[in-house]
C-alpha cells in the first residue's frame, strides 16, 4: 500500500513561511497551498523535460531527417504553391495532387486525408491556434455522447455503469464540474491560443524543416511550411504508440507522486478525486496545476517527436478521447478502449482508481502499475475482497 507522506518537505517550508510572513492557521494553509503549487509545477517541468529527451532520442534514432526521402521534406512553400498570406493556395487542388504524384508520394494511404487537412482546410489548420482549438473541440464533442446517456439514464444502459448505486451524479455536480472546467479553459488554454495568434508563435510542428529549429515567436507559419508528403502509415502508427507510452509513463510519475505526498494530494490532486464515481465531466475537473501538467505533456511530446502535423492532430484527439473514456463511468462492450485494445487499462482501470485512490495510477496502460505494485489486483483492497468472497460460502 502506498503511504502518503511529505517527501518534498512542503509542510516544514509552509510552516517556516507562515511564521515569518504571517501567523495563524489560515496563513499556514495559504503557504502550504502556494508551496504545493510550486512543487507540482516543478515536477511538471521535470517530467516534461524527461519526456522531451525520450521523444527526441527516439525520433533521432528511428526517423532521422537524414534518412528520410528528400521529397518527404519539401513543403508547399518550397514548391511555390501557396499565396503570400501563407494560408491559402495559388495553385488548384489538382496542382497539389500532381505535385505529390511527381514526387512519388501520392499513393500513400494517408495522402488523401493529409491533402484535405492541409489544402482544403488550410485557412483553419494553418493557424497557430488550430492545435488548441482542435484539442478543445475533441473534448467537448467526445464528452457529449456520454453526457446524453447520463441525462437520459436509460434502464437498458444502467447495467453498464461501473458504480450504478452512485449514478447518475447528484444535482449540482454537473454545474460544479462544467463550471470549473470552463473557468480553467478561460484561465489557461484560451489565453494561450489567443497569445499564439498575437505573437505568431510558437509554431507547434517540429516537423517543419525551413529553420530546422522549433520556433517560439515571429515564426514562419501557415500552409507554406506544411510538408507536401503525408506520413507513411507505419510512421504514423509507431509515433502515436510511442507518444502514448511516453505520456503514460510521464503522467504515471507525476500522478503517483501527488498521491504519495499528502500535501500535494490535499492541495492539488484532491480536486479531481472529489468524485469517487466518475462521470464524463470529471475528466477535466482538476486543479490548475494538474491541467497544466496534462496539457503541457500532451503538447510537448509530439513536438519533441518531430511528428508530422497530421500525426500531431490525431494524437491530440487520441489523448483526449482516451482520457474521456477513463472517466465515463460506463464500461460499454463495444466502445471501451480496453475492449478494442486489450493492452490498455480502460474505463474500469481508472474508475477503480477513483474508488480506491492508491491503486491504478496509469491513465492508459498497466505496465508501470504492475511493475511498481500499484495495480488494483496487487493491492490490500483486492486481497480483502478476495478473502470475503472465499469466506462467503462457509457463512451460508
Secondary structure, 3 states (H helix, E strand, C coil): CCCCECCCCHHHHHHHHHHHHCCCHHHHHHHHHHHHHHHHHHHHHHHHHHHHHHHHHHHHHHCCHHHCCHHHHCECCCCCCECCCCCCECCCHHHHHHHHHHCCCCCCCCHHHHHHHHHHCHHHHCCCCHHHHHHHHHHHHHHHHHHHHHHHCCHHHHCCECCHHHCCCCCCHHHHHHHHHHHHHHHCHHHHHHHHHHHCCCCCCCCCCCCCCCCCCCCCCCHHHCECCCCCHHHHHHHHHHHHHHHHHHHHHHHHHHHHEHHHHHHCHHHHHHCCCCCHHHCCCCCHHHHHHHHHHHHHHHHHCCCCHHHHHHHHHHHHHHHHHHHCCECCCCCCHHHHCCCCCHHHHHHHHHHCCCCCCCCCCCHHHHHCCCCHHHCHHHHHHHHHHHHHHHHC
